[in-house]
Amino acid sequence: MKRDAKAAIPQVLTANDLHSGLVVFRTTGGAWSTHISDAEVVDAPEAAEALAAAGAGDERNNRVVGPYLVNVKVEGDVIVPTVLREAIRAAGGPTAGTSVILAHSAPASA
């Protein structure tokens, strides 16, 4: 039987913590972690649906906001998002305002 191409794409579930606003990832135990390395990785459509449903339940229970699945690559023990936006979120983003902060902290030239 031919496998669905999407079935082989590993995914994790991300959201924002409702209270702190931090980017979080759902773990195998059902907790939420700020570290993508703690995330549950699934690669079957049924598992992805179950993970998304669990995240939706956590949103209804006011634990997180906006849960969604993210495609990742697993390189050894490292989970790497395949999209730049998600890589920034996983690294603790945001990048918005960084250049403004750096410009204001740089010494003025005479």
PyRosetta script that sets phi, psi and omega in degrees:
from pyrosetta import init, pose_from_sequence

init()
pose = pose_from_sequence("MKRDAKAAIPQVLTANDLHSGLVVFRTTGGAWSTHISDAEVVDAPEAAEALAAAGAGDERNNRVVGPYLVNVKVEGDVIVPTVLREAIRAAGGPTAGTSVILAHSAPASA")
pose.set_psi(1, 134.8)
pose.set_omega(1, 179.3)
pose.set_phi(2, -75.9)
pose.set_psi(2, 133.4)
pose.set_omega(2, 178.4)
pose.set_phi(3, -83.9)
pose.set_psi(3, 145.2)
pose.set_omega(3, 173.7)
pose.set_phi(4, -65.6)
pose.set_psi(4, 132.4)
pose.set_omega(4, -178.0)
pose.set_phi(5, -58.8)
pose.set_psi(5, -35.1)
pose.set_omega(5, -179.1)
pose.set_phi(6, -71.2)
pose.set_psi(6, -21.1)
pose.set_omega(6, -178.0)
pose.set_phi(7, -65.6)
pose.set_psi(7, -25.3)
pose.set_omega(7, -176.5)
pose.set_phi(8, -89.1)
pose.set_psi(8, -2.6)
pose.set_omega(8, -177.9)
pose.set_phi(9, -86.0)
pose.set_psi(9, 113.2)
pose.set_omega(9, 176.6)
pose.set_phi(10, -64.3)
pose.set_psi(10, 143.8)
pose.set_omega(10, 179.4)
pose.set_phi(11, -138.6)
pose.set_psi(11, 153.5)
pose.set_omega(11, 171.4)
pose.set_phi(12, -127.0)
pose.set_psi(12, 163.8)
pose.set_omega(12, 178.3)
pose.set_phi(13, -107.1)
pose.set_psi(13, 127.5)
pose.set_omega(13, 178.2)
pose.set_phi(14, -121.7)
pose.set_psi(14, 161.9)
pose.set_omega(14, 178.2)
pose.set_phi(15, -165.5)
pose.set_psi(15, -172.1)
pose.set_omega(15, 171.1)
pose.set_phi(16, -117.3)
pose.set_psi(16, 136.7)
pose.set_omega(16, 176.1)
pose.set_phi(17, -61.8)
pose.set_psi(17, 130.4)
pose.set_omega(17, -175.0)
pose.set_phi(18, -63.3)
pose.set_psi(18, -34.5)
pose.set_omega(18, -174.6)
pose.set_phi(19, -88.6)
pose.set_psi(19, -41.0)
pose.set_omega(19, -177.0)
pose.set_phi(20, -97.5)
pose.set_psi(20, -22.3)
pose.set_omega(20, -175.9)
pose.set_phi(21, 82.3)
pose.set_psi(21, -2.5)
pose.set_omega(21, -178.1)
pose.set_phi(22, -67.8)
pose.set_psi(22, 151.2)
pose.set_omega(22, 174.1)
pose.set_phi(23, -70.8)
pose.set_psi(23, 132.0)
pose.set_omega(23, -179.2)
pose.set_phi(24, -133.9)
pose.set_psi(24, 159.7)
pose.set_omega(24, -179.5)
pose.set_phi(25, -128.8)
pose.set_psi(25, 137.3)
pose.set_omega(25, -177.4)
pose.set_phi(26, -79.0)
pose.set_psi(26, 132.1)
pose.set_omega(26, -178.0)
pose.set_phi(27, -94.1)
pose.set_psi(27, 168.3)
pose.set_omega(27, 178.5)
pose.set_phi(28, -57.9)
pose.set_psi(28, -35.3)
pose.set_omega(28, -179.5)
pose.set_phi(29, -80.7)
pose.set_psi(29, 0.3)
pose.set_omega(29, 178.5)
pose.set_phi(30, 90.6)
pose.set_psi(30, 3.4)
pose.set_omega(30, 175.7)
pose.set_phi(31, -86.5)
pose.set_psi(31, 176.1)
pose.set_omega(31, 175.9)
pose.set_phi(32, -121.8)
pose.set_psi(32, 133.2)
pose.set_omega(32, -177.1)
pose.set_phi(33, -124.2)
pose.set_psi(33, 148.9)
pose.set_omega(33, 175.5)
pose.set_phi(34, -81.1)
pose.set_psi(34, -2.2)
pose.set_omega(34, -178.0)
pose.set_phi(35, -109.7)
pose.set_psi(35, 120.5)
pose.set_omega(35, 179.7)
pose.set_phi(36, -61.2)
pose.set_psi(36, -26.1)
pose.set_omega(36, 179.4)
pose.set_phi(37, -63.9)
pose.set_psi(37, -18.5)
pose.set_omega(37, 178.5)
pose.set_phi(38, -90.7)
pose.set_psi(38, -6.5)
pose.set_omega(38, -172.4)
pose.set_phi(39, -68.7)
pose.set_psi(39, 146.9)
pose.set_omega(39, 171.0)
pose.set_phi(40, -76.0)
pose.set_psi(40, 127.4)
pose.set_omega(40, 178.5)
pose.set_phi(41, -105.7)
pose.set_psi(41, 127.0)
pose.set_omega(41, 177.7)
pose.set_phi(42, -121.3)
pose.set_psi(42, 151.8)
pose.set_omega(42, 178.6)
pose.set_phi(43, -137.6)
pose.set_psi(43, 17.1)
pose.set_omega(43, 175.3)
pose.set_phi(44, -119.8)
pose.set_psi(44, 142.6)
pose.set_omega(44, -178.4)
pose.set_phi(45, -55.5)
pose.set_psi(45, -39.5)
pose.set_omega(45, -178.8)
pose.set_phi(46, -66.3)
pose.set_psi(46, -40.1)
pose.set_omega(46, 178.7)
pose.set_phi(47, -67.6)
pose.set_psi(47, -38.0)
pose.set_omega(47, 178.2)
pose.set_phi(48, -65.0)
pose.set_psi(48, -41.3)
pose.set_omega(48, 177.7)
pose.set_phi(49, -63.0)
pose.set_psi(49, -42.1)
pose.set_omega(49, 179.1)
pose.set_phi(50, -65.3)
pose.set_psi(50, -40.6)
pose.set_omega(50, 178.9)
pose.set_phi(51, -65.0)
pose.set_psi(51, -44.2)
pose.set_omega(51, 178.0)
pose.set_phi(52, -62.6)
pose.set_psi(52, -39.3)
pose.set_omega(52, 178.7)
pose.set_phi(53, -65.2)
pose.set_psi(53, -39.4)
pose.set_omega(53, 177.5)
pose.set_phi(54, -63.7)
pose.set_psi(54, -40.9)
pose.set_omega(54, 177.5)
pose.set_phi(55, -64.3)
pose.set_psi(55, -39.5)
pose.set_omega(55, 177.4)
pose.set_phi(56, -62.9)
pose.set_psi(56, -37.0)
pose.set_omega(56, 176.5)
pose.set_phi(57, -65.2)
pose.set_psi(57, -41.0)
pose.set_omega(57, 177.5)
pose.set_phi(58, -64.8)
pose.set_psi(58, -33.9)
pose.set_omega(58, 176.6)
pose.set_phi(59, -67.7)
pose.set_psi(59, -42.8)
pose.set_omega(59, 177.3)
pose.set_phi(60, -61.9)
pose.set_psi(60, -30.8)
pose.set_omega(60, 179.8)
pose.set_phi(61, -90.0)
pose.set_psi(61, 13.1)
pose.set_omega(61, 175.2)
pose.set_phi(62, 60.6)
pose.set_psi(62, 38.3)
pose.set_omega(62, 174.6)
pose.set_phi(63, -96.4)
pose.set_psi(63, -40.1)
pose.set_omega(63, -178.1)
pose.set_phi(64, -138.3)
pose.set_psi(64, 169.8)
pose.set_omega(64, 175.6)
pose.set_phi(65, -132.0)
pose.set_psi(65, 138.6)
pose.set_omega(65, 173.9)
pose.set_phi(66, 67.8)
pose.set_psi(66, 44.5)
pose.set_omega(66, -179.8)
pose.set_phi(67, -68.2)
pose.set_psi(67, 141.4)
pose.set_omega(67, 175.9)
pose.set_phi(68, -156.7)
pose.set_psi(68, 157.1)
pose.set_omega(68, -179.5)
pose.set_phi(69, -82.0)
pose.set_psi(69, 144.8)
pose.set_omega(69, -179.8)
pose.set_phi(70, -127.4)
pose.set_psi(70, 130.6)
pose.set_omega(70, 174.8)
pose.set_phi(71, -72.1)
pose.set_psi(71, 136.8)
pose.set_omega(71, -179.3)
pose.set_phi(72, -136.5)
pose.set_psi(72, 165.4)
pose.set_omega(72, 168.4)
pose.set_phi(73, -114.4)
pose.set_psi(73, 143.4)
pose.set_omega(73, 175.4)
pose.set_phi(74, -109.6)
pose.set_psi(74, 113.9)
pose.set_omega(74, -178.0)
pose.set_phi(75, -113.3)
pose.set_psi(75, 95.7)
pose.set_omega(75, -173.5)
pose.set_phi(76, 69.2)
pose.set_psi(76, -118.9)
pose.set_omega(76, 177.3)
pose.set_phi(77, -99.7)
pose.set_psi(77, 7.6)
pose.set_omega(77, -174.3)
pose.set_phi(78, -104.0)
pose.set_psi(78, 130.4)
pose.set_omega(78, 177.2)
pose.set_phi(79, -99.6)
pose.set_psi(79, 122.2)
pose.set_omega(79, -175.2)
pose.set_phi(80, -123.5)
pose.set_psi(80, 118.9)
pose.set_omega(80, 175.0)
pose.set_phi(81, -62.1)
pose.set_psi(81, 146.2)
pose.set_omega(81, -178.1)
pose.set_phi(82, -89.6)
pose.set_psi(82, -7.1)
pose.set_omega(82, -179.3)
pose.set_phi(83, -117.0)
pose.set_psi(83, 136.5)
pose.set_omega(83, -176.4)
pose.set_phi(84, -54.7)
pose.set_psi(84, -44.4)
pose.set_omega(84, -179.2)
pose.set_phi(85, -55.3)
pose.set_psi(85, -43.8)
pose.set_omega(85, -178.5)
pose.set_phi(86, -73.1)
pose.set_psi(86, -31.6)
pose.set_omega(86, 175.2)
pose.set_phi(87, -64.0)
pose.set_psi(87, -40.1)
pose.set_omega(87, 177.6)
pose.set_phi(88, -64.8)
pose.set_psi(88, -45.0)
pose.set_omega(88, 178.7)
pose.set_phi(89, -61.6)
pose.set_psi(89, -42.6)
pose.set_omega(89, -179.0)
pose.set_phi(90, -66.2)
pose.set_psi(90, -29.9)
pose.set_omega(90, 179.9)
pose.set_phi(91, -81.8)
pose.set_psi(91, -1.7)
pose.set_omega(91, 177.5)
pose.set_phi(92, 100.3)
pose.set_psi(92, 8.1)
pose.set_omega(92, 177.7)
pose.set_phi(93, -17.9)
pose.set_psi(93, -174.6)
pose.set_omega(93, 4.5)
pose.set_phi(94, -87.5)
pose.set_psi(94, 168.4)
pose.set_omega(94, 175.3)
pose.set_phi(95, -99.0)
pose.set_psi(95, -12.4)
pose.set_omega(95, -178.5)
pose.set_phi(96, -59.8)
pose.set_psi(96, 131.8)
pose.set_omega(96, 177.5)
pose.set_phi(97, 87.1)
pose.set_psi(97, -8.1)
pose.set_omega(97, -178.0)
pose.set_phi(98, -61.2)
pose.set_psi(98, -44.5)
pose.set_omega(98, -178.2)
pose.set_phi(99, -67.3)
pose.set_psi(99, -32.2)
pose.set_omega(99, 177.4)
pose.set_phi(100, -67.2)
pose.set_psi(100, -43.1)
pose.set_omega(100, 179.0)
pose.set_phi(101, -62.8)
pose.set_psi(101, -46.0)
pose.set_omega(101, -179.8)
pose.set_phi(102, -63.6)
pose.set_psi(102, -38.2)
pose.set_omega(102, -179.7)
pose.set_phi(103, -64.6)
pose.set_psi(103, -37.9)
pose.set_omega(103, -179.1)
pose.set_phi(104, -77.5)
pose.set_psi(104, -20.9)
pose.set_omega(104, -179.0)
pose.set_phi(105, -94.0)
pose.set_psi(105, -10.6)
pose.set_omega(105, 179.5)
pose.set_phi(106, -73.2)
pose.set_psi(106, 144.2)
pose.set_omega(106, 178.8)
pose.set_phi(107, -66.2)
pose.set_psi(107, 141.5)
pose.set_omega(107, 178.4)
pose.set_phi(108, -71.6)
pose.set_psi(108, 136.1)
pose.set_omega(108, 178.4)
pose.set_phi(109, -86.5)
pose.set_psi(109, 144.3)
pose.set_omega(109, -175.8)
pose.set_phi(110, -92.3)
pose.dump_pdb("model.pdb")
